[in-house]
Amino acid sequence: MKARFSISFALLALLLVGPAQATIRQIGASEITTSFSPDSVRIEVGDTVRWFIIDGAMHSTTSGLGSADPQSGVLWDAPLDLAHLTFQRQFTSPGRFPYYCIPHEFDGMKGVIVVTRPKTVTVTANDDQLGRYFLKDSVKIFEGDSVHWHRVTGIHTTTSGTGSADPQAGVLWRADLDGTTPDFKHKFPAIGVFPYFCEPHEFDGMHGKVVVVSQPACLCDCHGDPHCDSVTDVLDVVQGIGVAFRGGAALVDPAGFCPFQETDVDCNGVTDVLDVVKIISVAFRGGDPATVYCHACP
């Protein structure tokens, strides 16, 4: 066991050396806890997940819900042992990707990778009869999302900072918005409040801010799976019927993973017989509900 910990310590030190890579998420495999840590992560298209051994001599990372899944190992199946200390995979398409450890499947050693498309919010720069202004001057986004500034009329800039007197003005970004370069896009990888302004129209009050908040711990992609276990089955049908016949509002995922996971499949504010019919149609196909319902994770 001492040798295993020595290997784990050396590997962790190796992984932590040098600058952090924002596009790589690390997942450790432990025999002591028979778990992946963290077992579930949310990333964007193009990001990479790297699995590594924390302790133990024999693990795997294998795509699928378990050994009974006919798609088990189709996307990836890699050993994690003393000869294969790490394995990494880039995710190039959105979706929900469950995985498990073959030696410890029945100890509950499973996880899921949720891959989303990066979100972009558009802010327009205008100069018209209403004045000189950014439309959507203040926006709230999640870390990793982007803001796209688009010039509609006039000559403008988008410049980080509170104004020209700010010693940090333009440090994070600065871009002209004119007839030659009407568009500029900036990705915000960290949480915080980021003020910006238009240099030519600073004293006309042409200012704005971008508020970046943490991603929600949301691991479900859609409605119709109230139990958030990646398959719509009879338990979800019962849950939907229970809400429908009480006539109540949509039921939030009882497991608490996903605040947007509800039984209100058609998003009309109540769970009714139409929602039950849609949940049943998925349940009796026995398939993953995919992303066919509204209110996907933001």
Contacts in CASP RR format, 6 or more apart in sequence:
PFRMAT RR
TARGET T0000
AUTHOR 0000-0000-0000
METHOD contacts of the structure
MODEL  1
MKARFSISFALLALLLVGPAQATIRQIGASEITTSFSPDSVRIEVGDTVR
WFIIDGAMHSTTSGLGSADPQSGVLWDAPLDLAHLTFQRQFTSPGRFPYY
CIPHEFDGMKGVIVVTRPKTVTVTANDDQLGRYFLKDSVKIFEGDSVHWH
RVTGIHTTTSGTGSADPQAGVLWRADLDGTTPDFKHKFPAIGVFPYFCEP
HEFDGMHGKVVVVSQPACLCDCHGDPHCDSVTDVLDVVQGIGVAFRGGAA
LVDPAGFCPFQETDVDCNGVTDVLDVVKIISVAFRGGDPATVYCHACP
1 55 0 8 1.000
4 55 0 8 1.000
4 56 0 8 1.000
4 57 0 8 1.000
5 55 0 8 1.000
7 53 0 8 1.000
7 82 0 8 1.000
7 85 0 8 1.000
8 53 0 8 1.000
8 54 0 8 1.000
8 55 0 8 1.000
8 56 0 8 1.000
11 52 0 8 1.000
11 53 0 8 1.000
11 85 0 8 1.000
11 86 0 8 1.000
12 52 0 8 1.000
12 54 0 8 1.000
15 26 0 8 1.000
15 50 0 8 1.000
15 52 0 8 1.000
22 189 0 8 1.000
23 46 0 8 1.000
23 47 0 8 1.000
23 48 0 8 1.000
24 47 0 8 1.000
24 48 0 8 1.000
24 49 0 8 1.000
24 50 0 8 1.000
24 88 0 8 1.000
25 41 0 8 1.000
25 43 0 8 1.000
25 47 0 8 1.000
25 48 0 8 1.000
25 49 0 8 1.000
25 50 0 8 1.000
26 50 0 8 1.000
26 52 0 8 1.000
27 36 0 8 1.000
27 37 0 8 1.000
27 38 0 8 1.000
27 39 0 8 1.000
27 41 0 8 1.000
27 49 0 8 1.000
27 50 0 8 1.000
27 51 0 8 1.000
27 52 0 8 1.000
27 61 0 8 1.000
28 36 0 8 1.000
28 37 0 8 1.000
28 51 0 8 1.000
28 52 0 8 1.000
28 53 0 8 1.000
28 54 0 8 1.000
29 36 0 8 1.000
29 37 0 8 1.000
29 51 0 8 1.000
29 52 0 8 1.000
29 53 0 8 1.000
29 54 0 8 1.000
29 56 0 8 1.000
29 59 0 8 1.000
29 61 0 8 1.000
29 80 0 8 1.000
29 101 0 8 1.000
29 109 0 8 1.000
30 36 0 8 1.000
30 37 0 8 1.000
30 54 0 8 1.000
30 55 0 8 1.000
30 56 0 8 1.000
31 55 0 8 1.000
31 56 0 8 1.000
31 57 0 8 1.000
31 58 0 8 1.000
31 59 0 8 1.000
31 104 0 8 1.000
32 54 0 8 1.000
32 55 0 8 1.000
32 56 0 8 1.000
34 101 0 8 1.000
34 104 0 8 1.000
34 107 0 8 1.000
34 108 0 8 1.000
34 109 0 8 1.000
35 108 0 8 1.000
35 109 0 8 1.000
36 51 0 8 1.000
36 61 0 8 1.000
36 101 0 8 1.000
36 109 0 8 1.000
36 110 0 8 1.000
36 111 0 8 1.000
37 54 0 8 1.000
39 110 0 8 1.000
39 111 0 8 1.000
39 112 0 8 1.000
40 111 0 8 1.000
40 112 0 8 1.000
40 113 0 8 1.000
40 114 0 8 1.000
40 219 0 8 1.000
41 49 0 8 1.000
41 113 0 8 1.000
41 114 0 8 1.000
42 114 0 8 1.000
42 115 0 8 1.000
42 116 0 8 1.000
42 215 0 8 1.000
42 217 0 8 1.000
42 218 0 8 1.000
42 219 0 8 1.000
42 297 0 8 1.000
43 49 0 8 1.000
43 91 0 8 1.000
43 113 0 8 1.000
43 114 0 8 1.000
43 115 0 8 1.000
43 116 0 8 1.000
44 115 0 8 1.000
44 116 0 8 1.000
44 117 0 8 1.000
44 118 0 8 1.000
44 144 0 8 1.000
45 91 0 8 1.000
45 92 0 8 1.000
45 93 0 8 1.000
45 94 0 8 1.000
45 115 0 8 1.000
45 116 0 8 1.000
45 117 0 8 1.000
45 118 0 8 1.000
46 90 0 8 1.000
46 91 0 8 1.000
46 92 0 8 1.000
47 90 0 8 1.000
47 91 0 8 1.000
47 115 0 8 1.000
48 88 0 8 1.000
48 89 0 8 1.000
48 90 0 8 1.000
48 91 0 8 1.000
49 88 0 8 1.000
49 89 0 8 1.000
49 91 0 8 1.000
49 113 0 8 1.000
50 86 0 8 1.000
50 87 0 8 1.000
50 88 0 8 1.000
51 61 0 8 1.000
51 78 0 8 1.000
51 80 0 8 1.000
51 86 0 8 1.000
51 87 0 8 1.000
51 88 0 8 1.000
52 80 0 8 1.000
52 85 0 8 1.000
52 86 0 8 1.000
53 59 0 8 1.000
53 80 0 8 1.000
53 81 0 8 1.000
53 85 0 8 1.000
53 86 0 8 1.000
57 81 0 8 1.000
57 82 0 8 1.000
58 79 0 8 1.000
58 80 0 8 1.000
58 81 0 8 1.000
58 103 0 8 1.000
59 79 0 8 1.000
59 80 0 8 1.000
59 81 0 8 1.000
59 101 0 8 1.000
59 103 0 8 1.000
59 104 0 8 1.000
59 109 0 8 1.000
60 77 0 8 1.000
60 78 0 8 1.000
60 79 0 8 1.000
60 80 0 8 1.000
60 101 0 8 1.000
60 102 0 8 1.000
60 103 0 8 1.000
61 76 0 8 1.000
61 77 0 8 1.000
61 78 0 8 1.000
61 80 0 8 1.000
61 87 0 8 1.000
61 99 0 8 1.000
61 101 0 8 1.000
62 72 0 8 1.000
62 73 0 8 1.000
62 76 0 8 1.000
62 77 0 8 1.000
62 78 0 8 1.000
62 99 0 8 1.000
62 100 0 8 1.000
62 101 0 8 1.000
62 102 0 8 1.000
63 71 0 8 1.000
63 72 0 8 1.000
63 73 0 8 1.000
63 74 0 8 1.000
63 75 0 8 1.000
63 76 0 8 1.000
63 77 0 8 1.000
63 97 0 8 1.000
63 98 0 8 1.000
63 99 0 8 1.000
64 71 0 8 1.000
64 72 0 8 1.000
64 73 0 8 1.000
64 74 0 8 1.000
64 75 0 8 1.000
64 97 0 8 1.000
64 98 0 8 1.000
64 99 0 8 1.000
64 100 0 8 1.000
65 72 0 8 1.000
65 98 0 8 1.000
65 100 0 8 1.000
65 110 0 8 1.000
65 230 0 8 1.000
65 231 0 8 1.000
66 72 0 8 1.000
66 98 0 8 1.000
66 100 0 8 1.000
66 105 0 8 1.000
66 110 0 8 1.000
67 102 0 8 1.000
67 105 0 8 1.000
75 97 0 8 1.000
76 87 0 8 1.000
76 89 0 8 1.000
76 99 0 8 1.000
78 84 0 8 1.000
78 87 0 8 1.000
79 87 0 8 1.000
80 86 0 8 1.000
80 87 0 8 1.000
80 101 0 8 1.000
91 97 0 8 1.000
91 113 0 8 1.000
91 115 0 8 1.000
93 115 0 8 1.000
94 115 0 8 1.000
94 116 0 8 1.000
94 117 0 8 1.000
94 291 0 8 1.000
95 114 0 8 1.000
95 115 0 8 1.000
95 116 0 8 1.000
95 221 0 8 1.000
95 291 0 8 1.000
96 112 0 8 1.000
96 113 0 8 1.000
96 114 0 8 1.000
96 115 0 8 1.000
96 219 0 8 1.000
96 220 0 8 1.000
96 221 0 8 1.000
96 230 0 8 1.000
96 288 0 8 1.000
97 112 0 8 1.000
97 113 0 8 1.000
97 114 0 8 1.000
97 115 0 8 1.000
98 110 0 8 1.000
98 111 0 8 1.000
98 112 0 8 1.000
98 113 0 8 1.000
98 230 0 8 1.000
99 110 0 8 1.000
99 111 0 8 1.000
99 112 0 8 1.000
99 113 0 8 1.000
100 108 0 8 1.000
100 109 0 8 1.000
100 110 0 8 1.000
100 111 0 8 1.000
101 109 0 8 1.000
101 110 0 8 1.000
112 219 0 8 1.000
112 230 0 8 1.000
114 218 0 8 1.000
114 219 0 8 1.000
114 221 0 8 1.000
114 297 0 8 1.000
116 297 0 8 1.000
118 144 0 8 1.000
118 145 0 8 1.000
118 146 0 8 1.000
118 187 0 8 1.000
119 141 0 8 1.000
119 142 0 8 1.000
119 145 0 8 1.000
119 146 0 8 1.000
119 298 0 8 1.000
120 145 0 8 1.000
120 146 0 8 1.000
120 147 0 8 1.000
120 148 0 8 1.000
120 185 0 8 1.000
121 136 0 8 1.000
121 139 0 8 1.000
121 141 0 8 1.000
121 145 0 8 1.000
121 146 0 8 1.000
121 147 0 8 1.000
121 148 0 8 1.000
122 136 0 8 1.000
122 147 0 8 1.000
122 148 0 8 1.000
122 149 0 8 1.000
122 150 0 8 1.000
123 134 0 8 1.000
123 135 0 8 1.000
123 136 0 8 1.000
123 137 0 8 1.000
123 139 0 8 1.000
123 147 0 8 1.000
123 148 0 8 1.000
123 149 0 8 1.000
123 150 0 8 1.000
123 158 0 8 1.000
124 134 0 8 1.000
124 135 0 8 1.000
124 136 0 8 1.000
124 149 0 8 1.000
124 150 0 8 1.000
124 151 0 8 1.000
124 152 0 8 1.000
125 134 0 8 1.000
125 149 0 8 1.000
125 150 0 8 1.000
125 151 0 8 1.000
125 152 0 8 1.000
125 154 0 8 1.000
125 156 0 8 1.000
125 158 0 8 1.000
125 177 0 8 1.000
125 198 0 8 1.000
125 206 0 8 1.000
126 132 0 8 1.000
126 133 0 8 1.000
126 134 0 8 1.000
126 135 0 8 1.000
126 152 0 8 1.000
126 153 0 8 1.000
126 154 0 8 1.000
127 153 0 8 1.000
127 154 0 8 1.000
127 155 0 8 1.000
127 156 0 8 1.000
127 201 0 8 1.000
128 153 0 8 1.000
131 204 0 8 1.000
132 154 0 8 1.000
132 156 0 8 1.000
132 198 0 8 1.000
132 201 0 8 1.000
132 204 0 8 1.000
132 205 0 8 1.000
132 206 0 8 1.000
133 205 0 8 1.000
133 206 0 8 1.000
134 149 0 8 1.000
134 198 0 8 1.000
134 206 0 8 1.000
134 207 0 8 1.000
134 208 0 8 1.000
135 152 0 8 1.000
137 207 0 8 1.000
137 208 0 8 1.000
137 209 0 8 1.000
138 208 0 8 1.000
138 209 0 8 1.000
138 210 0 8 1.000
138 211 0 8 1.000
139 147 0 8 1.000
139 210 0 8 1.000
139 211 0 8 1.000
140 211 0 8 1.000
140 212 0 8 1.000
140 213 0 8 1.000
141 147 0 8 1.000
141 188 0 8 1.000
141 210 0 8 1.000
141 211 0 8 1.000
141 212 0 8 1.000
141 213 0 8 1.000
142 212 0 8 1.000
142 213 0 8 1.000
142 214 0 8 1.000
142 215 0 8 1.000
142 216 0 8 1.000
142 298 0 8 1.000
143 188 0 8 1.000
143 189 0 8 1.000
143 190 0 8 1.000
143 191 0 8 1.000
143 212 0 8 1.000
143 213 0 8 1.000
143 214 0 8 1.000
143 215 0 8 1.000
144 187 0 8 1.000
144 188 0 8 1.000
144 189 0 8 1.000
144 212 0 8 1.000
144 215 0 8 1.000
145 187 0 8 1.000
145 188 0 8 1.000
145 212 0 8 1.000
146 185 0 8 1.000
146 186 0 8 1.000
146 187 0 8 1.000
146 188 0 8 1.000
147 185 0 8 1.000
147 186 0 8 1.000
147 188 0 8 1.000
147 210 0 8 1.000
148 183 0 8 1.000
148 184 0 8 1.000
148 185 0 8 1.000
149 158 0 8 1.000
149 175 0 8 1.000
149 177 0 8 1.000
149 183 0 8 1.000
149 184 0 8 1.000
149 185 0 8 1.000
149 186 0 8 1.000
150 177 0 8 1.000
150 182 0 8 1.000
150 183 0 8 1.000
151 177 0 8 1.000
151 178 0 8 1.000
151 179 0 8 1.000
151 182 0 8 1.000
151 183 0 8 1.000
154 178 0 8 1.000
155 176 0 8 1.000
155 177 0 8 1.000
155 178 0 8 1.000
155 179 0 8 1.000
155 200 0 8 1.000
156 176 0 8 1.000
156 177 0 8 1.000
156 178 0 8 1.000
156 198 0 8 1.000
156 200 0 8 1.000
156 201 0 8 1.000
156 206 0 8 1.000
157 174 0 8 1.000
157 175 0 8 1.000
157 176 0 8 1.000
157 177 0 8 1.000
157 198 0 8 1.000
157 199 0 8 1.000
157 200 0 8 1.000
158 173 0 8 1.000
158 174 0 8 1.000
158 175 0 8 1.000
158 177 0 8 1.000
158 184 0 8 1.000
158 196 0 8 1.000
158 198 0 8 1.000
159 169 0 8 1.000
159 170 0 8 1.000
159 173 0 8 1.000
159 174 0 8 1.000
159 175 0 8 1.000
159 196 0 8 1.000
159 197 0 8 1.000
159 198 0 8 1.000
159 199 0 8 1.000
160 168 0 8 1.000
160 169 0 8 1.000
160 170 0 8 1.000
160 171 0 8 1.000
160 172 0 8 1.000
160 173 0 8 1.000
160 174 0 8 1.000
160 194 0 8 1.000
160 195 0 8 1.000
160 196 0 8 1.000
161 168 0 8 1.000
161 169 0 8 1.000
161 170 0 8 1.000
161 171 0 8 1.000
161 172 0 8 1.000
161 194 0 8 1.000
161 195 0 8 1.000
161 196 0 8 1.000
161 197 0 8 1.000
162 169 0 8 1.000
162 195 0 8 1.000
162 197 0 8 1.000
162 207 0 8 1.000
163 169 0 8 1.000
163 195 0 8 1.000
163 197 0 8 1.000
163 202 0 8 1.000
163 207 0 8 1.000
164 197 0 8 1.000
164 199 0 8 1.000
164 202 0 8 1.000
169 197 0 8 1.000
172 186 0 8 1.000
172 194 0 8 1.000
173 184 0 8 1.000
173 186 0 8 1.000
173 196 0 8 1.000
175 181 0 8 1.000
175 184 0 8 1.000
176 184 0 8 1.000
177 183 0 8 1.000
177 184 0 8 1.000
177 198 0 8 1.000
188 194 0 8 1.000
188 210 0 8 1.000
188 212 0 8 1.000
190 212 0 8 1.000
191 212 0 8 1.000
191 213 0 8 1.000
191 214 0 8 1.000
192 211 0 8 1.000
192 212 0 8 1.000
192 213 0 8 1.000
193 209 0 8 1.000
193 210 0 8 1.000
193 211 0 8 1.000
193 212 0 8 1.000
194 209 0 8 1.000
194 210 0 8 1.000
194 211 0 8 1.000
194 212 0 8 1.000
195 207 0 8 1.000
195 208 0 8 1.000
195 209 0 8 1.000
196 207 0 8 1.000
196 208 0 8 1.000
196 209 0 8 1.000
196 210 0 8 1.000
197 205 0 8 1.000
197 206 0 8 1.000
197 207 0 8 1.000
197 208 0 8 1.000
198 206 0 8 1.000
198 207 0 8 1.000
216 258 0 8 1.000
216 259 0 8 1.000
216 260 0 8 1.000
216 297 0 8 1.000
216 298 0 8 1.000
217 257 0 8 1.000
218 257 0 8 1.000
218 258 0 8 1.000
218 259 0 8 1.000
218 260 0 8 1.000
218 261 0 8 1.000
218 297 0 8 1.000
218 298 0 8 1.000
219 228 0 8 1.000
219 257 0 8 1.000
219 258 0 8 1.000
219 297 0 8 1.000
220 228 0 8 1.000
220 253 0 8 1.000
220 257 0 8 1.000
220 258 0 8 1.000
220 260 0 8 1.000
220 261 0 8 1.000
220 297 0 8 1.000
221 289 0 8 1.000
221 290 0 8 1.000
221 291 0 8 1.000
221 296 0 8 1.000
221 297 0 8 1.000
222 261 0 8 1.000
222 289 0 8 1.000
222 290 0 8 1.000
222 291 0 8 1.000
222 292 0 8 1.000
222 293 0 8 1.000
222 294 0 8 1.000
222 295 0 8 1.000
222 296 0 8 1.000
223 261 0 8 1.000
223 262 0 8 1.000
223 263 0 8 1.000
223 264 0 8 1.000
223 265 0 8 1.000
223 267 0 8 1.000
223 275 0 8 1.000
223 289 0 8 1.000
223 293 0 8 1.000
223 294 0 8 1.000
223 295 0 8 1.000
224 232 0 8 1.000
224 236 0 8 1.000
224 263 0 8 1.000
224 265 0 8 1.000
224 275 0 8 1.000
224 278 0 8 1.000
224 279 0 8 1.000
224 282 0 8 1.000
224 289 0 8 1.000
224 293 0 8 1.000
225 231 0 8 1.000
225 232 0 8 1.000
225 236 0 8 1.000
225 261 0 8 1.000
225 289 0 8 1.000
226 236 0 8 1.000
226 239 0 8 1.000
226 240 0 8 1.000
226 251 0 8 1.000
226 253 0 8 1.000
226 254 0 8 1.000
226 261 0 8 1.000
226 262 0 8 1.000
226 263 0 8 1.000
227 235 0 8 1.000
227 236 0 8 1.000
227 239 0 8 1.000
227 253 0 8 1.000
227 254 0 8 1.000
227 255 0 8 1.000
228 253 0 8 1.000
228 255 0 8 1.000
228 256 0 8 1.000
228 257 0 8 1.000
228 258 0 8 1.000
228 261 0 8 1.000
230 288 0 8 1.000
231 286 0 8 1.000
231 287 0 8 1.000
231 288 0 8 1.000
231 289 0 8 1.000
232 279 0 8 1.000
232 282 0 8 1.000
232 283 0 8 1.000
232 286 0 8 1.000
232 287 0 8 1.000
232 288 0 8 1.000
232 289 0 8 1.000
233 283 0 8 1.000
233 286 0 8 1.000
234 283 0 8 1.000
236 279 0 8 1.000
236 283 0 8 1.000
237 276 0 8 1.000
237 279 0 8 1.000
237 280 0 8 1.000
237 283 0 8 1.000
239 251 0 8 1.000
239 254 0 8 1.000
239 263 0 8 1.000
240 251 0 8 1.000
240 263 0 8 1.000
240 271 0 8 1.000
240 275 0 8 1.000
240 276 0 8 1.000
240 279 0 8 1.000
241 276 0 8 1.000
243 250 0 8 1.000
243 251 0 8 1.000
243 263 0 8 1.000
243 271 0 8 1.000
244 263 0 8 1.000
244 271 0 8 1.000
244 272 0 8 1.000
244 273 0 8 1.000
244 275 0 8 1.000
244 276 0 8 1.000
247 270 0 8 1.000
247 271 0 8 1.000
247 272 0 8 1.000
248 270 0 8 1.000
248 271 0 8 1.000
249 264 0 8 1.000
249 269 0 8 1.000
249 270 0 8 1.000
249 271 0 8 1.000
250 262 0 8 1.000
250 263 0 8 1.000
250 264 0 8 1.000
250 269 0 8 1.000
250 270 0 8 1.000
250 271 0 8 1.000
251 262 0 8 1.000
251 263 0 8 1.000
251 264 0 8 1.000
251 271 0 8 1.000
252 258 0 8 1.000
252 259 0 8 1.000
252 261 0 8 1.000
252 262 0 8 1.000
253 259 0 8 1.000
253 261 0 8 1.000
253 262 0 8 1.000
258 297 0 8 1.000
260 295 0 8 1.000
260 296 0 8 1.000
260 297 0 8 1.000
260 298 0 8 1.000
262 271 0 8 1.000
262 295 0 8 1.000
263 271 0 8 1.000
263 275 0 8 1.000
263 279 0 8 1.000
264 270 0 8 1.000
264 271 0 8 1.000
264 275 0 8 1.000
265 271 0 8 1.000
265 274 0 8 1.000
265 275 0 8 1.000
265 278 0 8 1.000
265 279 0 8 1.000
265 293 0 8 1.000
265 294 0 8 1.000
266 274 0 8 1.000
266 275 0 8 1.000
266 278 0 8 1.000
266 293 0 8 1.000
266 294 0 8 1.000
267 293 0 8 1.000
267 294 0 8 1.000
267 295 0 8 1.000
278 293 0 8 1.000
282 289 0 8 1.000
END
